Amino acid sequence: MSALEQIRAELIRCLQAGGINAAAAYPEKGAAYYEMPVAAVGFAGGTGETAGFADYLGERYDGEKAAWVETYGRRLEVTAAIDAFSGQEAGAAGCQAVLEAAYEILCSGTLASGLRLGEAAWDEVRWDGTIRMYRQRLTLDCRAYFIAETPVEEGQFLDFKLKGVPVV
């Protein structure tokens, strides 16, 4: 899973756990009309950089595996774009309610430890005649930390994972 996919998945997981109807922006099946307000999670930009020398952060002893492990890290700064969509039934207030709740949930400390929030900004609610829904955007600056570990003697490189997300 790519770095952006990991960040989007963590934001969606957190919003859904908090009771928000959340989904990925630009779903494979295309846009749909939602009866209830929904938060669509995407991105409005970002930058990345390595951490340490060529991503290398150092070694640590893994007591469970009784082995030394090399740790590598990366940092990615992105602007998450969370678009609230609301039909005529819930109106413009539906968008505002979803984004206010989303912001409170994301700031509540339930995100993975490797995802830190920064500045947030809201656009005004607008009617989108093309999709016949109200729409409002919350942009949220995020700093994401990724790590990869490999046993010293093996030298096998693993994928970078968002810090604080359990490996499945």
Backbone as CSV, one residue per row, in Angstrom:
resi,resn,N_x,N_y,N_z,CA_x,CA_y,CA_z,C_x,C_y,C_z
1,MET,0.847,-1.170,0.000,0.000,0.000,0.000,0.894,1.234,0.000
2,SER,0.599,2.187,-0.871,1.424,3.397,-0.963,1.274,4.255,0.288
3,ALA,2.182,5.202,0.438,2.151,6.097,1.591,0.843,6.880,1.648
4,LEU,0.408,7.432,0.512,-0.843,8.190,0.499,-2.042,7.302,0.809
5,GLU,-2.033,6.088,0.304,-3.129,5.160,0.614,-3.175,4.847,2.104
6,GLN,-1.999,4.713,2.732,-1.953,4.450,4.171,-2.509,5.626,4.967
7,ILE,-2.158,6.841,4.559,-2.664,8.024,5.257,-4.181,8.127,5.087
8,ARG,-4.657,7.970,3.837,-6.098,8.041,3.586,-6.842,6.971,4.387
9,ALA,-6.320,5.743,4.397,-6.963,4.656,5.141,-7.038,4.970,6.630
10,GLU,-5.985,5.572,7.187,-5.991,5.913,8.612,-6.990,7.027,8.913
11,LEU,-7.068,8.039,8.054,-8.046,9.106,8.253,-9.471,8.549,8.175
12,ILE,-9.734,7.703,7.188,-11.073,7.105,7.037,-11.395,6.219,8.233
13,ARG,-10.432,5.401,8.663,-10.656,4.528,9.826,-11.052,5.338,11.054
14,CYS,-10.322,6.415,11.284,-10.575,7.260,12.442,-11.956,7.924,12.349
15,LEU,-12.300,8.446,11.182,-13.604,9.094,11.003,-14.739,8.097,11.172
16,GLN,-14.604,6.917,10.578,-15.658,5.905,10.698,-15.811,5.433,12.139
17,ALA,-14.692,5.275,12.850,-14.747,4.880,14.256,-15.469,5.931,15.095
18,GLY,-15.415,7.185,14.648,-16.096,8.271,15.345,-17.524,8.485,14.885
19,GLY,-18.015,7.626,13.994,-19.413,7.699,13.577,-19.673,8.528,12.323
20,ILE,-18.619,8.919,11.616,-18.784,9.709,10.387,-18.910,8.764,9.197
21,ASN,-19.829,9.061,8.306,-19.956,8.329,7.050,-18.820,8.817,6.158
22,ALA,-17.701,8.061,6.112,-16.502,8.496,5.392,-16.121,7.472,4.329
23,ALA,-15.562,7.974,3.233,-15.123,7.125,2.126,-13.955,7.802,1.421
24,ALA,-13.279,7.048,0.568,-12.183,7.611,-0.218,-12.751,8.490,-1.320
25,ALA,-12.103,9.624,-1.560,-12.469,10.464,-2.693,-12.113,9.697,-3.961
26,TYR,-12.828,9.932,-5.000,-12.596,9.277,-6.282,-12.663,7.755,-6.167
27,PRO,-13.788,7.228,-5.704,-13.902,5.770,-5.598,-13.903,5.125,-6.980
28,GLU,-13.549,3.855,-7.023,-13.480,3.135,-8.298,-14.820,3.119,-9.023
29,LYS,-15.904,3.014,-8.273,-17.219,2.934,-8.909,-17.798,4.292,-9.279
30,GLY,-17.065,5.365,-9.011,-17.520,6.698,-9.398,-18.359,7.368,-8.329
31,ALA,-18.693,8.610,-8.597,-19.454,9.402,-7.638,-20.873,8.883,-7.519
32,ALA,-21.432,9.082,-6.362,-22.797,8.643,-6.111,-23.534,9.730,-5.350
33,TYR,-24.840,9.662,-5.386,-25.652,10.567,-4.599,-25.827,9.931,-3.223
34,TYR,-25.557,10.676,-2.184,-25.660,10.161,-0.832,-26.884,10.738,-0.146
35,GLU,-27.686,9.878,0.431,-28.851,10.324,1.191,-28.417,11.052,2.456
36,MET,-27.402,10.501,3.137,-26.881,11.102,4.363,-25.592,11.851,4.023
37,PRO,-25.260,12.886,4.782,-23.998,13.580,4.532,-22.813,12.612,4.620
38,VAL,-21.813,12.841,3.774,-20.639,11.966,3.717,-19.374,12.811,3.638
39,ALA,-18.289,12.271,4.183,-16.981,12.923,4.096,-16.115,12.107,3.145
40,ALA,-15.674,12.711,2.058,-14.807,12.049,1.079,-13.372,12.506,1.313
41,VAL,-12.477,11.562,1.582,-11.103,11.872,1.958,-10.171,11.741,0.750
42,GLY,-9.474,12.818,0.442,-8.504,12.839,-0.644,-7.338,13.728,-0.253
43,PHE,-6.604,14.232,-1.253,-5.435,15.058,-0.983,-5.409,16.274,-1.889
44,ALA,-4.876,17.379,-1.357,-4.766,18.623,-2.117,-3.312,18.994,-2.373
45,GLY,-2.359,18.153,-1.947,-0.949,18.433,-2.184,-0.085,17.799,-1.124
46,GLY,1.239,17.921,-1.307,2.138,17.386,-0.309,3.578,17.374,-0.772
47,THR,4.478,17.108,0.179,5.900,16.974,-0.085,6.445,15.851,0.787
48,GLY,7.566,15.275,0.369,8.171,14.203,1.145,9.657,14.408,1.276
49,GLU,10.227,13.772,2.304,11.672,13.830,2.480,12.122,12.603,3.252
50,THR,13.382,12.287,3.124,13.930,11.164,3.864,14.274,11.623,5.267
51,ALA,14.392,10.666,6.148,14.795,10.951,7.524,16.127,10.267,7.757
52,GLY,17.077,10.958,8.315,18.378,10.357,8.536,19.192,10.312,7.251
53,PHE,20.210,9.479,7.218,21.081,9.334,6.058,20.516,8.229,5.170
54,ALA,20.009,8.593,3.987,19.407,7.634,3.059,18.337,6.808,3.763
55,ASP,17.528,7.462,4.543,16.424,6.870,5.297,16.864,6.098,6.546
56,TYR,18.152,5.897,6.753,18.642,5.068,7.860,18.529,5.814,9.182
57,LEU,17.872,5.189,10.167,17.721,5.799,11.484,18.579,5.127,12.551
58,GLY,18.957,3.872,12.320,19.793,3.180,13.296,19.325,1.763,13.554
59,GLU,19.892,1.178,14.609,19.559,-0.186,14.994,18.908,-0.192,16.358
60,ARG,18.092,-1.213,16.588,17.496,-1.433,17.909,17.411,-2.930,18.140
61,TYR,17.397,-3.311,19.393,17.298,-4.731,19.724,15.837,-5.101,19.905
62,ASP,15.372,-6.103,19.160,14.002,-6.598,19.251,14.006,-7.801,20.188
63,GLY,13.509,-7.611,21.405,13.506,-8.662,22.412,12.652,-9.864,22.033
64,GLU,11.541,-9.624,21.326,10.667,-10.724,20.918,11.351,-11.647,19.922
65,LYS,12.112,-11.072,19.002,12.802,-11.864,17.975,14.232,-12.197,18.387
66,ALA,14.679,-11.648,19.502,16.051,-11.839,19.980,17.063,-11.543,18.870
67,ALA,16.864,-10.380,18.237,17.748,-10.009,17.130,17.826,-8.490,17.012
68,TRP,18.937,-8.035,16.409,19.075,-6.618,16.109,18.311,-6.308,14.831
69,VAL,17.675,-5.147,14.804,16.858,-4.736,13.662,17.314,-3.347,13.218
70,GLU,17.507,-3.182,11.901,17.812,-1.862,11.349,16.511,-1.140,11.073
71,THR,16.470,0.155,11.396,15.258,0.943,11.215,15.511,2.063,10.215
72,TYR,14.563,2.233,9.295,14.609,3.262,8.271,13.363,4.126,8.417
73,GLY,13.463,5.397,8.055,12.319,6.279,8.225,12.152,7.264,7.087
74,ARG,10.925,7.686,6.907,10.585,8.725,5.931,9.509,9.611,6.533
75,ARG,9.487,10.848,6.038,8.462,11.790,6.487,7.768,12.344,5.255
76,LEU,6.466,12.451,5.344,5.664,12.977,4.251,4.736,14.041,4.826
77,GLU,4.735,15.197,4.202,3.818,16.256,4.615,2.783,16.416,3.516
78,VAL,1.522,16.231,3.887,0.436,16.296,2.910,-0.661,17.222,3.422
79,THR,-1.436,17.703,2.482,-2.643,18.443,2.821,-3.809,17.533,2.466
80,ALA,-4.462,17.027,3.492,-5.644,16.192,3.278,-6.803,17.101,2.897
81,ALA,-7.587,16.645,1.941,-8.783,17.375,1.524,-9.981,16.509,1.870
82,ILE,-10.755,16.959,2.834,-11.944,16.212,3.238,-13.154,17.009,2.755
83,ASP,-13.810,16.461,1.751,-14.975,17.110,1.162,-16.239,16.528,1.772
84,ALA,-17.078,17.398,2.303,-18.375,16.971,2.815,-19.404,17.183,1.719
85,PHE,-20.224,16.171,1.476,-21.317,16.245,0.511,-22.616,16.019,1.259
86,SER,-23.611,16.797,0.922,-24.894,16.689,1.590,-26.004,16.972,0.589
87,GLY,-27.028,16.148,0.608,-28.167,16.338,-0.283,-29.086,17.444,0.202
88,GLN,-30.128,17.692,-0.554,-31.059,18.766,-0.205,-31.762,18.509,1.127
89,GLU,-31.948,17.230,1.465,-32.639,16.907,2.720,-31.895,17.466,3.933
90,ALA,-30.581,17.246,4.004,-29.782,17.733,5.129,-29.307,19.161,4.901
91,GLY,-29.243,19.576,3.644,-28.884,20.943,3.301,-27.438,21.297,3.609
92,ALA,-27.165,22.593,3.543,-25.817,23.098,3.797,-25.379,22.790,5.228
93,ALA,-26.319,22.775,6.138,-25.995,22.474,7.541,-25.430,21.070,7.698
94,GLY,-25.830,20.156,6.809,-25.295,18.792,6.850,-23.801,18.771,6.591
95,CYS,-23.354,19.573,5.628,-21.912,19.670,5.344,-21.160,20.221,6.541
96,GLN,-21.673,21.304,7.089,-21.006,21.928,8.230,-20.931,20.986,9.419
97,ALA,-22.012,20.264,9.684,-22.035,19.342,10.819,-21.018,18.217,10.636
98,VAL,-20.918,17.682,9.421,-19.976,16.598,9.155,-18.540,17.072,9.341
99,LEU,-18.199,18.240,8.793,-16.822,18.705,8.895,-16.451,19.134,10.314
100,GLU,-17.392,19.711,11.036,-17.113,20.060,12.434,-16.849,18.799,13.247
101,ALA,-17.693,17.782,13.055,-17.513,16.518,13.772,-16.215,15.839,13.333
102,ALA,-15.917,15.858,12.028,-14.694,15.235,11.516,-13.462,15.886,12.142
103,TYR,-13.449,17.207,12.216,-12.312,17.909,12.790,-12.130,17.523,14.260
104,GLU,-13.221,17.504,15.008,-13.138,17.143,16.432,-12.640,15.708,16.609
105,ILE,-13.128,14.790,15.787,-12.706,13.384,15.877,-11.220,13.252,15.558
106,LEU,-10.779,13.889,14.483,-9.379,13.765,14.082,-8.432,14.402,15.093
107,CYS,-8.899,15.393,15.834,-8.065,16.056,16.845,-8.162,15.392,18.218
108,SER,-8.947,14.329,18.325,-9.210,13.715,19.633,-8.103,12.784,20.112
109,GLY,-7.075,12.571,19.295,-5.975,11.712,19.717,-6.140,10.257,19.330
110,THR,-7.073,9.936,18.454,-7.297,8.550,18.058,-6.556,8.151,16.784
111,LEU,-5.868,9.094,16.146,-5.084,8.765,14.957,-3.832,7.978,15.343
112,ALA,-3.286,7.243,14.390,-2.025,6.531,14.604,-0.955,7.523,15.051
113,SER,-0.015,7.042,15.862,1.022,7.934,16.403,1.901,8.560,15.329
114,GLY,1.955,7.961,14.148,2.786,8.493,13.076,2.102,9.532,12.222
115,LEU,0.890,9.925,12.574,0.158,10.927,11.798,-0.172,12.101,12.715
116,ARG,0.445,13.240,12.430,0.270,14.435,13.264,-0.428,15.517,12.463
117,LEU,-1.354,16.193,13.096,-2.144,17.219,12.424,-1.576,18.601,12.639
118,GLY,-1.775,19.447,11.632,-1.343,20.837,11.700,-2.520,21.757,11.450
119,GLU,-2.285,22.765,10.647,-3.282,23.796,10.371,-4.478,23.239,9.594
120,ALA,-5.652,23.764,9.909,-6.886,23.373,9.221,-7.553,24.617,8.647
121,ALA,-8.245,24.446,7.521,-8.971,25.560,6.900,-10.247,25.021,6.252
122,TRP,-11.325,25.796,6.359,-12.609,25.415,5.785,-12.980,26.370,4.666
123,ASP,-13.560,25.822,3.608,-14.171,26.642,2.565,-15.626,26.864,2.948
124,GLU,-16.285,27.754,2.235,-17.710,27.948,2.491,-18.511,26.844,1.801
125,VAL,-19.714,26.623,2.261,-20.593,25.625,1.652,-21.122,26.191,0.344
126,ARG,-21.107,25.346,-0.679,-21.612,25.748,-1.997,-22.545,24.680,-2.536
127,TRP,-23.495,25.104,-3.325,-24.379,24.168,-4.028,-23.710,23.779,-5.337
128,ASP,-23.586,22.483,-5.602,-23.008,21.981,-6.848,-24.157,21.441,-7.692
129,GLY,-24.569,22.217,-8.682,-25.692,21.848,-9.521,-25.446,20.616,-10.366
130,THR,-24.190,20.330,-10.680,-23.866,19.165,-11.499,-24.195,17.861,-10.773
131,ILE,-23.835,17.789,-9.496,-24.105,16.569,-8.730,-25.339,16.710,-7.825
132,ARG,-25.958,17.897,-7.849,-27.157,18.202,-7.068,-26.962,17.933,-5.569
133,MET,-25.830,18.432,-5.060,-25.522,18.289,-3.642,-24.784,19.535,-3.154
134,TYR,-24.890,19.765,-1.847,-24.067,20.788,-1.213,-22.681,20.201,-1.005
135,ARG,-21.677,21.087,-1.024,-20.297,20.631,-0.890,-19.510,21.656,-0.084
136,GLN,-18.649,21.148,0.811,-17.761,21.996,1.598,-16.463,21.234,1.825
137,ARG,-15.344,21.943,1.793,-14.031,21.297,1.943,-13.324,21.763,3.205
138,LEU,-12.734,20.787,3.883,-11.823,21.012,4.995,-10.447,20.567,4.512
139,THR,-9.466,21.464,4.559,-8.095,21.055,4.263,-7.348,21.004,5.586
140,LEU,-6.551,19.970,5.722,-5.886,19.707,6.986,-4.440,19.302,6.712
141,ASP,-3.500,20.104,7.193,-2.090,19.779,7.028,-1.736,18.610,7.941
142,CYS,-1.078,17.621,7.380,-0.702,16.417,8.123,0.780,16.127,7.914
143,ARG,1.419,15.682,8.960,2.800,15.207,8.874,2.758,13.721,9.221
144,ALA,3.210,12.896,8.281,3.162,11.446,8.467,4.577,10.886,8.555
145,TYR,4.786,10.007,9.509,6.072,9.355,9.707,5.932,7.871,9.378
146,PHE,6.834,7.385,8.536,6.814,5.997,8.109,8.103,5.326,8.555
147,ILE,8.005,4.056,8.919,9.194,3.299,9.295,9.206,1.968,8.559
148,ALA,10.401,1.448,8.373,10.611,0.107,7.833,11.728,-0.509,8.657
149,GLU,11.577,-1.777,8.974,12.604,-2.462,9.751,12.986,-3.759,9.059
150,THR,14.245,-4.112,9.235,14.745,-5.349,8.656,15.797,-5.935,9.595
151,PRO,15.815,-7.264,9.743,16.859,-7.879,10.574,18.245,-7.562,10.012
152,VAL,19.184,-7.238,10.879,20.526,-6.830,10.467,21.188,-7.900,9.608
153,GLU,21.103,-9.156,10.034,21.817,-10.206,9.308,21.166,-10.571,7.973
154,GLU,19.882,-10.285,7.810,19.208,-10.641,6.563,19.366,-9.568,5.493
155,GLY,19.300,-8.313,5.886,19.417,-7.220,4.928,18.234,-7.118,3.985
156,GLN,17.170,-7.825,4.297,15.967,-7.789,3.456,15.189,-6.526,3.769
157,PHE,14.851,-5.745,2.742,14.174,-4.476,2.963,12.661,-4.648,2.890
158,LEU,11.973,-4.101,3.841,10.525,-4.191,3.900,9.896,-2.876,3.465
159,ASP,8.584,-2.888,3.248,7.866,-1.675,2.875,7.768,-0.718,4.055
160,PHE,7.687,0.568,3.743,7.479,1.566,4.778,6.021,1.522,5.225
161,LYS,5.816,1.542,6.537,4.481,1.506,7.125,4.287,2.754,7.977
162,LEU,3.081,3.282,7.969,2.749,4.425,8.796,2.955,4.044,10.258
163,LYS,3.744,4.822,10.968,4.063,4.539,12.348,2.803,4.514,13.200
164,GLY,2.703,3.503,14.044,1.580,3.408,14.963,0.397,2.643,14.430
165,VAL,0.462,2.158,13.187,-0.613,1.348,12.631,-0.198,-0.109,12.746
166,PRO,-1.043,-0.958,13.351,-0.662,-2.370,13.479,-0.437,-3.015,12.115
167,VAL,0.592,-3.856,12.027,0.870,-4.592,10.794,-0.064,-5.769,10.737
168,VAL,-0.805,-5.878,9.636,-1.785,-6.962,9.498,-1.199,-8.096,8.697
